[in-house]
């Protein structure tokens, strides 16, 4: 009888723990946020979990719990601290740190991106108060993430560059040109990363005429456009969000087998 006790206990522990990425996220959040945590952390620490979770399905559910279907809800702002903690921990794989920063960008730009799509109507799922709180939360979290630039991988730097132009300061805008120089040398125009980086640099220059010209040039070529009556910054952030999605897809796509 006793010979079966240990395997049964091991299996039970594995079910409670869930997939490996959940265990890793839980360890990081436990270390970085030892006190009171936002409600979304329950997905990491509750004993009851979805038995169908694997790494991929858990990630989808967890990130959706924080930013639900790309919309802000009353508790969205509180949950963003989880993304910042994951983005700042080197134990988290690069692709997931990129995704965490990408979601911070999306939480901060929900209002603009959705307005660009629905103009001149109000976005159907708009929650201005929750969107404003989320934006303020991301703005407060961004400086600490940007201080990690020199230690970050190239992928996360690309996402951080998007955050930097959402919350421009004299210091961050001046730093972007030298920081992105390697990308402009390695990735020419008309490539996903090359166009994204050059668009970030135009946004950093804060010249509305140049921003509008490039926004229209790029959307006419490859991206979903927006009505010309939409304010320039709104159109630009809508485009930047599309471009960051394309960059993420390219960075996370499995390598082609030869």
C-alpha positions as CSV (number, residue, x, y, z in Angstrom):
1,X,0.0,0.0,0.0
2,X,2.7,2.5,1.0
3,X,4.5,2.0,-2.3
4,X,1.7,4.0,-4.0
5,X,1.5,6.9,-1.6
6,X,4.4,8.9,-2.9
7,X,3.5,8.9,-6.6
8,X,-0.1,9.8,-5.7
9,X,1.1,12.7,-3.6
10,X,3.5,13.9,-6.3
11,X,0.7,13.8,-8.9
12,X,-1.6,15.8,-6.5
13,X,1.1,18.4,-6.0
14,X,1.6,18.7,-9.8
15,X,-2.1,19.3,-10.3
16,X,-2.2,22.0,-7.6
17,X,0.9,23.7,-9.0
18,X,-0.3,23.7,-12.6
19,X,1.9,24.1,-15.7
20,X,5.6,25.2,-15.2
21,X,5.1,28.8,-16.3
22,X,2.5,29.2,-13.6
23,X,4.9,28.0,-11.0
24,X,7.6,30.4,-12.3
25,X,5.2,33.4,-12.3
26,X,4.1,32.5,-8.8
27,X,7.7,32.3,-7.5
28,X,8.5,35.7,-9.0
29,X,5.4,37.4,-7.7
30,X,5.9,35.9,-4.3
31,X,9.4,37.3,-4.2
32,X,8.7,40.7,-5.6
33,X,5.3,41.4,-4.1
34,X,5.4,39.7,-0.7
35,X,2.6,41.9,0.8
36,X,-0.9,42.4,-0.4
37,X,-1.4,41.5,-4.0
38,X,-4.1,42.4,-6.6
39,X,-7.0,40.1,-7.2
40,X,-5.6,38.8,-10.4
41,X,-2.7,37.1,-8.5
42,X,-5.3,34.5,-7.3
43,X,-4.7,32.7,-10.6
44,X,-1.1,32.1,-9.4
45,X,-1.8,31.2,-5.8
46,X,-5.2,29.5,-5.6
47,X,-5.2,25.8,-4.9
48,X,-7.9,25.2,-7.5
49,X,-6.7,25.5,-11.1
50,X,-8.0,24.6,-14.5
51,X,-6.9,21.0,-15.2
52,X,-6.8,21.8,-18.9
53,X,-4.0,24.4,-18.5
54,X,-0.8,24.0,-20.2
55,X,1.8,26.8,-20.5
56,X,0.1,28.4,-23.5
57,X,-3.5,28.3,-22.2
58,X,-2.5,29.5,-18.8
59,X,-0.6,32.5,-20.2
60,X,-3.7,33.4,-22.3
61,X,-6.0,33.2,-19.3
62,X,-3.6,35.0,-17.0
63,X,-2.9,37.9,-19.2
64,X,-6.6,38.2,-20.2
65,X,-7.4,38.4,-16.5
66,X,-5.4,41.6,-16.2
67,X,-6.3,43.2,-19.5
68,X,-9.6,41.6,-20.4
69,X,-10.0,41.4,-24.2
70,X,-8.0,44.6,-24.7
71,X,-10.3,46.6,-22.5
72,X,-9.9,48.3,-19.1
73,X,-12.1,47.4,-16.2
74,X,-12.1,48.8,-12.6
75,X,-9.5,46.4,-11.4
76,X,-7.2,46.6,-14.4
77,X,-4.9,49.3,-13.0
78,X,-4.3,47.2,-9.8
79,X,-3.3,44.2,-11.8
80,X,-0.7,46.0,-13.9
81,X,1.8,45.8,-11.1
82,X,2.0,42.0,-11.8
83,X,3.1,42.7,-15.4
84,X,5.7,45.1,-14.2
85,X,7.1,42.6,-11.7
86,X,7.3,39.9,-14.3
87,X,8.9,42.2,-16.9
88,X,11.6,43.2,-14.4
89,X,12.7,39.7,-13.4
90,X,15.4,37.9,-15.3
91,X,14.0,34.5,-14.3
92,X,11.1,35.2,-16.7
93,X,12.0,34.1,-20.3
94,X,12.6,37.0,-22.8
95,X,9.4,36.4,-24.8
96,X,7.2,36.6,-21.7
97,X,8.9,39.7,-20.5
98,X,8.3,41.2,-23.9
99,X,4.7,40.3,-23.6
100,X,4.4,41.8,-20.2
101,X,5.8,45.2,-21.5
102,X,3.6,44.9,-24.6
103,X,0.5,44.5,-22.4
104,X,1.5,47.6,-20.3
105,X,1.7,49.5,-23.6
106,X,-1.7,48.3,-24.6
107,X,-3.2,49.1,-21.2
108,X,-1.8,52.6,-21.5
109,X,-3.2,53.2,-25.0
110,X,-6.6,51.5,-24.9
111,X,-8.5,54.7,-25.2
112,X,-6.5,56.0,-28.2
113,X,-6.4,52.8,-30.1
114,X,-10.1,52.1,-29.7
115,X,-11.1,55.7,-30.4
116,X,-9.1,55.5,-33.7
117,X,-11.1,52.4,-34.7
118,X,-14.5,53.8,-33.8
119,X,-14.1,57.5,-34.7
120,X,-16.2,59.6,-34.5
121,X,-18.3,57.3,-32.3
122,X,-17.5,56.4,-28.8
123,X,-15.7,53.0,-28.5
124,X,-18.4,50.4,-27.6
125,X,-16.7,49.1,-24.5
126,X,-15.1,52.3,-23.3
127,X,-14.6,52.9,-19.6
128,X,-12.9,56.3,-19.4
129,X,-12.3,56.2,-15.6
130,X,-10.7,52.7,-15.7
131,X,-8.7,53.6,-18.8
132,X,-7.4,56.7,-17.1
133,X,-6.4,54.8,-13.9
134,X,-4.6,52.1,-16.1
135,X,-2.7,54.8,-18.0
136,X,-1.6,56.5,-14.7
137,X,-0.6,53.1,-13.3
138,X,1.6,52.3,-16.4
139,X,3.1,55.8,-16.3
140,X,4.2,55.3,-12.7
141,X,5.7,51.9,-13.5
142,X,7.5,52.9,-16.7
143,X,10.6,54.7,-15.3
144,X,11.8,51.7,-13.3
145,X,11.4,49.5,-16.4
146,X,13.3,51.9,-18.6
147,X,16.3,51.8,-16.1
148,X,16.7,48.2,-17.1
149,X,17.4,49.1,-20.7
150,X,21.1,48.2,-20.7
151,X,20.5,44.8,-19.2
152,X,17.6,43.9,-21.4
153,X,17.5,41.7,-24.5
154,X,16.8,43.3,-27.9
155,X,13.2,42.1,-27.9
156,X,12.3,43.7,-24.6
157,X,14.1,46.9,-25.6
158,X,11.7,47.2,-28.6
159,X,8.7,47.0,-26.3
160,X,10.2,49.5,-23.9
161,X,10.8,51.9,-26.8
162,X,7.0,51.9,-27.4
163,X,6.4,52.7,-23.7
164,X,9.0,55.5,-23.8
165,X,7.1,57.4,-26.5
166,X,3.7,56.9,-24.8
167,X,5.1,58.7,-21.8
168,X,7.7,61.1,-23.3
169,X,10.1,63.0,-21.1
170,X,13.1,65.1,-22.2
171,X,15.4,62.5,-20.8
172,X,13.8,59.4,-22.4
173,X,13.3,61.0,-25.8
174,X,16.9,62.2,-26.0
175,X,18.1,58.7,-25.0
176,X,16.1,56.8,-27.6
177,X,18.1,57.8,-30.7
178,X,21.4,56.4,-29.5
179,X,19.7,53.4,-27.9
180,X,17.9,52.4,-31.1
181,X,20.9,53.1,-33.4
182,X,21.8,49.4,-33.5
183,X,18.3,48.5,-34.6
184,X,18.3,51.0,-37.4
185,X,21.7,49.6,-38.6
186,X,20.6,46.0,-38.5
187,X,17.0,46.4,-39.7
188,X,16.4,48.4,-42.9
189,X,13.2,50.1,-43.8
190,X,10.3,48.0,-45.1
191,X,11.1,45.3,-42.5
192,X,8.8,44.9,-39.5
193,X,11.4,45.9,-36.9
194,X,13.0,48.5,-39.1
195,X,9.7,50.3,-39.7
196,X,8.7,50.1,-36.1
197,X,12.0,51.5,-34.8
198,X,12.0,54.4,-37.3
199,X,8.4,55.2,-36.5
200,X,9.3,55.3,-32.7
201,X,12.0,57.7,-33.5
202,X,9.7,60.0,-35.5
203,X,7.2,59.9,-32.5
204,X,10.1,60.8,-30.2
205,X,10.9,63.9,-32.3
206,X,7.3,65.1,-31.5
207,X,6.9,66.8,-34.9
208,X,3.2,66.4,-35.7
209,X,3.6,67.0,-39.4
210,X,6.3,64.3,-39.7
211,X,4.2,62.0,-37.5
212,X,1.1,62.5,-39.7
213,X,3.1,62.1,-42.9
214,X,4.7,58.8,-41.8
215,X,1.5,57.5,-40.3
216,X,-0.3,57.9,-43.6
217,X,2.6,56.5,-45.6
218,X,2.8,53.4,-43.5
219,X,-0.9,52.7,-43.2
220,X,-1.3,53.1,-47.0
221,X,1.4,50.5,-47.5
222,X,0.8,47.8,-44.9
223,X,-1.4,48.6,-42.0
224,X,-5.1,49.2,-41.1
225,X,-5.7,52.8,-41.6
226,X,-7.9,55.2,-39.6
227,X,-10.2,58.1,-40.6
228,X,-8.3,61.3,-41.4
229,X,-10.3,63.2,-38.9
230,X,-8.8,61.3,-36.0
231,X,-6.3,63.3,-34.0
232,X,-2.7,62.6,-35.1
233,X,-1.5,61.2,-31.8
234,X,-4.5,58.8,-31.6
235,X,-3.8,57.6,-35.2
236,X,-0.1,57.2,-34.4
237,X,-0.6,55.1,-31.3
238,X,-3.2,52.9,-33.1
239,X,-0.5,52.3,-35.8
240,X,2.2,51.7,-33.2
241,X,0.1,49.1,-31.5
242,X,-0.4,47.2,-34.8
243,X,3.4,47.4,-35.5
244,X,4.3,46.1,-32.0
245,X,1.9,43.2,-32.5
246,X,3.7,42.3,-35.8
247,X,7.1,42.6,-34.1
248,X,6.0,40.3,-31.3
249,X,4.7,37.8,-33.8
250,X,8.0,37.7,-35.6
251,X,10.1,37.5,-32.4
252,X,8.0,34.7,-30.9
253,X,7.6,32.7,-34.1
254,X,9.4,29.3,-33.9
255,X,12.4,29.1,-36.2
256,X,11.9,27.5,-39.6
257,X,13.4,24.0,-39.8
258,X,15.7,23.3,-42.6
